[in-house]
Structures are given as structure tokens and as C-alpha cells.
Amino acid sequence: MMMLVLIIFVAMVIQIIFFASITAFATIKDESIYILAVLDKNDEYIPHEPILILTDNNFTEANGVTGGSGTENDPFVIENWNVSYICLILTTKFFIINHCYIHDEGVFFVSVSNGTIKDCSFLYAGIHLALESNKNYIEDCTIFSNDDIGIYLGESNNNYIEDCFISAPNNGEFGIALADSNYNTFYRCNIEKYYCAISLVGKEGSNNNIIHCCNISRCTGEGGIYIEFSSNNKIYHNNFVGNYHTIYKSFKIRCNAEELGGGNQWDDGVKGNYWGNYIGVKLPRLYDWNKDGIGDIPYKIFAGPFPFGIPSGKDRYPLIKPYREN
């Protein structure tokens, strides 16, 4: 009993020592401000019935298509709609969902390839790719107040997601969740206020994915990123700040990453990630001897929240200051 009390006390002290400001890099949006901004732009969107496209033969005007021929250079266009959901199943034609307001449900791809979702606003809705929805592109989307999953990839590969803002003020489940999904890239995304920002899991694992230049903050269930028996993923140039693992009710331990199984790369061989609880952030003179902005002692990744988990991986080149692209 005394040992458990001692461990809890040490953990609480570590939280205080390692505390770092979450305002260093985060893009913060207030829920009411965002909702008002979307509603203010409602004149830009045209109300439309839910869109369901089954196979390549259903890209029609009645299904919200406003132009295009379905080729790579002239994709079908679905744009400017105010709609509760857009669902595509078994399509291979090139298309783009552009500048739409999607609310309450979301965008769903089932065995879909060659699709693009761009400049869309989601309110109480998310993006779901499933059953070999491969080679799709998601760019510049805002997903707000989704209490479930912001972006979900299930058995889907070679997708590219960039410049997306994903937030759940009411603590949704996962900002980004991958299950048995490989070779996907997440670039320059902001994820905040979820139970867990990013999850990589699956029966066969989610392997060979790249997560870089993202800001991950204020996630308070499983913390920043959770990896379970998935390997060869590359996670670098990200900023992890203010994430916690909730042990019991209000008792939380700062936890930016958990890795069960190992075999992932937490730096690019030169620079790693910025970890708000890396002690070198508070004591740069002791941890950055040559003053190059890179910690000289690796940041350890544990299979569970420190100090309860065992070491599983490490960022060999943790950053002393938040990462910013040149």
C-alpha cells in the first residue's frame, strides 16, 4: 500500500515538473465561435438531400454532381452543398467533394478510390473510409464537435490527409483512428480535445503510416497517440502538448504517447518531436549541451502511462522548442 501511495505521489510531482504551456503552437477554436462562423456562411451552401452514390454509374446531377467527367484531369464535382451525409460505395472514378457543409452524420467511403474531400466544414460529423478505400485525398477540412471519431480509416491504405483541424470540445473518442490500415500519411493536422488524438490498432496492426508536422494537444483519456502492435510507422516533427492518460476518474498522468509492441520510428534520423513533458524543455542547459535545439538524451516512449508502463520506444532527437516548418 505504501509503495502504491509513493508511486502516485512521484507521478504527481513529475506532472508538475514537466508541465508545459499548451499555447505554444496550438490553433484554438471556440465551439460557439466556430458554429456562428459556419452559420454565417450558410448562404454559400445550397441545401441538399443526403447524397448516396452506389457504383460509378450513379455520378449524376440528381446525386449532387455539378460537373466533371470522372477522369483524373476532369473529376466529377460535388460542391457547395449543405447536407447531412454523403456516402459513396464501390466507386473508382475520380471525384472531388469541395466546399460543402456536412452536419450531423458525415462523409462515408466504402470500397472507394480516387476521391478527394477538400475545404469542407463538418459539424457533429466526421469522415469514415472503410473496406479498402484506397488512394483518397483529404485536404483543408475542419471537423468540429464530433463526439465519436473525426477521421476513421478501416482496412484502407495509401490515403493522404493534410491541413485538417479536428476538435471535440466535449471530448470525443478519437481524433484520427486507424484499424488495419497501412501506408497512409497525415501531414500538418491539428488534433485536440479527444479521448485520444491518434490511434493505430487492428488485428494485423496499422503499419507503415507517416504522421508528421501535426499539433496534438489536450487529449485526456489515452493521451496523444496510442499504438498497439503496429510497426514501421514514422512519427516525427510533431508537437505533443498537454495530453494525459486518465488512470481513475480525475487522477491523470501526463502521457503524450503509448506504444505497445514497439518497432516504430519516432524521429527522421535528425530531428524528432516536441514533447511538452520532456524534461529538457524545462532544463535546456542540462539536456541540450551543444545548443542545437535537440535534446541530447532521448525521450522514452512507454507501453502504458509513465511510470506504470515499461519502455517500448524512443525519440532519439527530441526537440527543445515546438517544431515549425521553415
C-alpha positions as CSV (number, residue, x, y, z in Angstrom):
1,M,0.0,0.0,0.0
2,M,2.8,2.4,0.9
3,M,4.5,1.6,-2.4
4,L,1.3,2.5,-4.4
5,V,1.0,5.8,-2.5
6,L,4.7,6.5,-3.2
7,I,4.2,5.8,-6.9
8,I,1.2,8.1,-7.1
9,F,3.0,10.9,-5.3
10,V,6.0,10.6,-7.6
11,A,3.7,10.7,-10.7
12,M,2.0,13.8,-9.4
13,V,5.4,15.5,-8.8
14,I,6.5,14.5,-12.3
15,Q,3.4,16.2,-13.8
16,I,4.2,19.4,-12.1
17,I,7.9,19.4,-13.0
18,F,7.1,18.5,-16.7
19,F,4.3,20.9,-17.1
20,A,4.5,23.0,-20.3
21,S,2.2,25.6,-21.8
22,I,-0.2,24.4,-24.4
23,T,-0.4,27.8,-26.1
24,A,3.0,27.5,-27.7
25,F,1.7,26.2,-31.0
26,A,-2.0,25.2,-30.8
27,T,-4.6,26.5,-33.1
28,I,-7.5,27.0,-30.8
29,K,-11.1,27.4,-31.9
30,D,-14.0,28.1,-29.6
31,E,-17.1,25.9,-30.3
32,S,-19.6,28.8,-30.3
33,I,-17.3,31.0,-32.5
34,Y,-16.9,28.1,-35.0
35,I,-20.7,27.3,-35.1
36,L,-21.5,31.0,-35.7
37,A,-18.9,31.2,-38.4
38,V,-20.3,28.3,-40.2
39,L,-23.9,29.5,-39.9
40,D,-22.8,33.0,-41.1
41,K,-21.6,31.3,-44.3
42,N,-24.8,29.4,-44.8
43,D,-25.6,31.5,-47.8
44,E,-22.6,29.9,-49.5
45,Y,-24.2,26.4,-49.2
46,I,-27.2,25.1,-51.0
47,P,-29.5,22.7,-49.0
48,H,-29.5,19.2,-50.5
49,E,-31.0,15.9,-49.6
50,P,-28.5,13.2,-48.3
51,I,-26.3,12.0,-51.2
52,L,-25.8,8.3,-51.9
53,I,-23.7,7.2,-54.8
54,L,-23.7,3.4,-55.5
55,T,-21.0,2.5,-58.1
56,D,-19.6,4.6,-60.9
57,N,-23.0,4.8,-62.7
58,N,-24.5,7.0,-60.0
59,F,-22.5,10.1,-60.5
60,T,-25.5,12.1,-61.7
61,E,-26.9,15.6,-61.2
62,A,-29.7,14.2,-59.0
63,N,-26.9,12.8,-56.7
64,G,-25.3,16.2,-56.3
65,V,-22.8,16.1,-59.2
66,T,-22.3,19.6,-60.6
67,G,-19.7,19.0,-63.2
68,G,-16.8,16.8,-64.5
69,S,-16.4,13.6,-66.4
70,G,-14.8,11.3,-63.8
71,T,-11.3,11.3,-65.2
72,E,-8.1,12.3,-63.3
73,N,-7.9,15.6,-65.2
74,D,-11.6,16.3,-65.1
75,P,-13.1,14.7,-61.9
76,F,-16.7,14.7,-61.0
77,V,-17.5,17.7,-58.8
78,I,-19.8,17.7,-55.8
79,E,-19.7,21.1,-54.2
80,N,-21.3,23.9,-52.3
81,W,-23.9,21.7,-50.6
82,N,-25.4,21.9,-47.2
83,V,-26.0,18.2,-46.5
84,S,-26.3,15.8,-43.6
85,Y,-24.3,13.0,-45.2
86,I,-22.5,12.0,-48.4
87,C,-22.0,8.2,-48.9
88,L,-20.1,6.6,-51.8
89,I,-19.9,2.8,-52.3
90,L,-17.8,0.8,-54.8
91,T,-16.6,3.7,-57.0
92,T,-13.3,4.1,-58.8
93,K,-14.0,7.2,-60.9
94,F,-12.1,10.4,-59.9
95,F,-14.3,12.9,-58.0
96,I,-14.0,15.8,-55.6
97,I,-16.2,16.8,-52.7
98,N,-15.5,20.5,-52.4
99,H,-16.6,23.3,-50.1
100,C,-19.5,21.5,-48.6
101,Y,-21.1,21.9,-45.1
102,I,-21.7,18.4,-43.7
103,H,-23.5,18.1,-40.4
104,D,-24.9,15.5,-38.0
105,E,-23.6,12.4,-39.9
106,G,-20.6,12.8,-42.2
107,V,-18.9,11.5,-45.3
108,F,-18.6,7.8,-45.8
109,F,-16.5,5.9,-48.3
110,V,-16.9,2.1,-48.7
111,S,-14.5,0.5,-51.1
112,V,-13.9,3.8,-52.8
113,S,-10.7,5.1,-54.5
114,N,-9.6,8.2,-56.3
115,G,-11.8,10.6,-54.2
116,T,-10.9,14.0,-52.8
117,I,-12.5,15.8,-49.9
118,K,-11.4,19.5,-49.9
119,D,-12.3,22.6,-48.0
120,C,-15.3,21.1,-46.2
121,S,-16.7,22.0,-42.8
122,F,-18.0,19.3,-40.6
123,L,-20.2,19.9,-37.6
124,Y,-21.2,17.0,-35.3
125,A,-19.9,14.8,-38.2
126,G,-16.8,13.0,-39.4
127,I,-15.1,11.2,-42.3
128,H,-15.1,7.4,-42.5
129,L,-13.1,5.3,-45.0
130,A,-13.6,1.6,-44.9
131,L,-13.1,-1.7,-46.7
132,E,-10.2,-0.9,-49.0
133,S,-11.0,2.7,-49.6
134,N,-7.6,3.4,-51.0
135,K,-5.8,6.3,-52.7
136,N,-8.0,9.1,-51.5
137,Y,-7.1,12.6,-50.5
138,I,-8.4,14.8,-47.7
139,E,-7.3,18.4,-47.5
140,D,-8.1,21.6,-45.6
141,C,-11.2,20.3,-43.8
142,T,-12.4,21.4,-40.3
143,I,-14.1,18.7,-38.2
144,F,-15.6,20.1,-35.1
145,S,-17.6,18.8,-32.1
146,N,-17.7,15.2,-33.4
147,D,-18.1,13.1,-30.2
148,D,-17.2,9.9,-31.9
149,I,-14.3,9.8,-34.4
150,G,-13.0,12.7,-36.5
151,I,-11.4,10.7,-39.3
152,Y,-11.6,6.9,-39.4
153,L,-9.7,4.5,-41.7
154,G,-10.6,0.9,-41.6
155,E,-8.7,-1.5,-43.8
156,S,-7.9,1.4,-46.0
157,N,-4.5,2.2,-47.5
158,N,-2.4,4.8,-49.3
159,N,-4.6,7.8,-48.3
160,Y,-3.2,11.3,-47.8
161,I,-4.6,13.7,-45.2
162,E,-3.3,17.2,-44.8
163,D,-4.1,20.6,-43.3
164,C,-7.1,19.4,-41.3
165,F,-8.3,20.8,-38.0
166,I,-10.0,18.2,-35.8
167,S,-11.5,19.2,-32.4
168,A,-14.1,17.8,-30.0
169,P,-14.7,20.2,-27.0
170,N,-16.9,17.5,-25.4
171,N,-14.0,15.0,-25.6
172,G,-14.9,12.7,-28.5
173,E,-13.4,9.2,-28.7
174,F,-10.6,9.6,-31.3
175,G,-9.4,12.4,-33.5
176,I,-7.9,10.0,-36.0
177,A,-8.4,6.2,-35.7
178,L,-6.7,3.6,-37.9
179,A,-7.6,-0.1,-37.9
180,D,-5.7,-2.5,-40.1
181,S,-4.8,0.5,-42.4
182,N,-1.4,0.9,-43.9
183,Y,0.8,3.4,-45.9
184,N,-1.3,6.4,-45.0
185,T,0.1,9.9,-44.4
186,F,-1.1,12.6,-42.1
187,Y,0.6,15.9,-42.6
188,R,0.1,19.3,-40.9
189,C,-3.1,18.4,-39.0
190,N,-4.2,19.8,-35.7
191,I,-6.0,17.4,-33.3
192,E,-7.3,18.4,-29.9
193,K,-9.7,17.6,-27.0
194,Y,-10.3,14.0,-27.8
195,Y,-10.1,11.0,-25.5
196,C,-7.2,10.0,-27.7
197,A,-5.8,12.1,-30.6
198,I,-4.5,9.3,-32.8
199,S,-4.9,5.5,-32.5
200,L,-3.2,2.9,-34.6
201,V,-4.5,-0.6,-34.0
202,G,-6.0,-3.7,-35.7
203,K,-5.9,-7.4,-35.9
204,E,-2.9,-7.2,-38.2
205,G,-1.9,-3.8,-36.9
206,S,-1.8,-0.5,-38.8
207,N,1.7,-0.3,-40.3
208,N,3.9,1.9,-42.4
209,N,2.0,5.1,-41.8
210,I,3.5,8.5,-41.6
211,I,2.4,11.2,-39.1
212,H,4.4,14.4,-39.3
213,C,4.2,18.2,-38.7
214,C,1.0,17.8,-36.7
215,N,-0.1,19.5,-33.5
216,I,-1.6,17.2,-30.9
217,S,-2.9,18.7,-27.7
218,R,-5.3,18.5,-24.7
219,C,-6.4,14.9,-25.1
220,T,-7.2,13.4,-21.8
221,G,-8.1,9.7,-22.0
222,E,-5.4,7.7,-23.7
223,G,-3.3,10.7,-24.4
224,G,-1.8,12.0,-27.6
225,I,-1.0,8.9,-29.7
226,Y,-1.8,5.2,-28.9
227,I,-0.1,2.4,-30.9
228,E,-1.0,-1.2,-30.3
229,F,1.0,-4.0,-32.1
230,S,1.6,-1.8,-35.2
231,S,5.0,-1.3,-36.6
232,N,7.2,0.6,-39.1
233,N,5.2,3.8,-38.5
234,K,7.1,7.1,-38.7
235,I,6.1,9.8,-36.3
236,Y,8.3,12.9,-36.4
237,H,8.2,16.8,-36.4
238,N,5.0,16.8,-34.4
239,N,4.2,18.8,-31.3
240,F,2.7,16.9,-28.4
241,V,1.5,19.1,-25.5
242,G,-0.9,18.8,-22.6
243,N,-2.1,15.3,-23.2
244,Y,-3.0,12.9,-20.3
245,H,-3.8,9.3,-19.6
246,T,-6.7,9.1,-17.1
247,I,-5.9,6.5,-14.5
248,Y,-9.0,6.8,-12.4
249,K,-11.7,9.5,-12.5
250,S,-9.9,12.8,-12.0
251,F,-6.4,11.2,-11.5
252,K,-4.4,11.8,-14.6
253,I,-0.8,11.3,-15.7
254,R,0.7,13.3,-18.4
255,C,1.0,11.0,-21.4
256,N,1.8,12.1,-24.9
257,A,2.4,8.7,-26.4
258,E,1.9,5.0,-25.7
259,E,3.4,2.2,-27.7
260,L,2.5,-1.5,-27.2
261,G,4.8,-3.8,-29.2
262,G,7.5,-1.4,-30.4
263,G,9.1,-1.3,-33.9
264,N,8.1,2.3,-34.8
265,Q,10.3,5.3,-35.6
266,W,9.9,8.5,-33.5
267,D,12.3,10.7,-35.5
268,D,13.6,11.2,-39.0
269,G,17.2,10.4,-38.1
270,V,18.0,14.1,-37.5
271,K,15.0,15.6,-35.6
272,G,12.2,14.1,-33.6
273,N,9.1,15.6,-32.0
274,Y,8.4,18.3,-29.4
275,W,7.2,16.7,-26.2
276,G,5.7,19.1,-23.7
277,N,6.8,16.8,-20.8
278,Y,10.3,16.2,-21.9
279,I,12.4,17.5,-19.1
280,G,14.9,19.1,-21.5
281,V,12.2,21.6,-22.3
282,K,12.4,23.0,-18.8
283,L,16.1,22.4,-18.4
284,P,17.7,23.1,-21.8
285,R,21.1,23.9,-20.4
286,L,21.4,20.4,-19.0
287,Y,19.8,18.5,-21.9
288,D,20.9,20.4,-24.9
289,W,24.7,20.7,-24.4
290,N,25.6,21.9,-27.8
291,K,22.6,24.3,-28.0
292,D,21.4,22.9,-31.4
293,G,17.7,22.8,-30.3
294,I,17.8,19.0,-30.0
295,G,17.8,17.1,-26.7
296,D,21.0,15.1,-26.1
297,I,19.1,12.5,-24.0
298,P,16.3,10.5,-25.9
299,Y,12.6,10.8,-24.9
300,K,11.3,7.4,-23.9
301,I,8.0,6.0,-25.2
302,F,6.3,3.6,-22.7
303,A,3.9,0.8,-23.2
304,G,1.5,2.5,-20.8
305,P,1.5,5.8,-18.9
306,F,4.8,6.6,-17.2
307,P,5.7,5.4,-14.5
308,F,3.3,2.4,-14.9
309,G,4.4,1.2,-18.3
310,I,7.7,-0.3,-19.5
311,P,9.9,1.4,-22.1
312,S,8.9,0.4,-25.6
313,G,10.5,3.0,-28.0
314,K,12.3,6.3,-28.0
315,D,12.6,9.6,-29.8
316,R,16.4,9.9,-30.3
317,Y,16.3,13.6,-31.1
318,P,13.5,15.3,-29.1
319,L,13.1,19.0,-29.8
320,I,13.6,21.6,-27.2
321,K,11.1,24.0,-28.8
322,P,7.9,23.4,-30.8
323,Y,8.5,22.3,-34.3
324,R,7.8,24.9,-37.0
325,E,8.3,24.3,-40.7
326,N,10.7,26.7,-42.5
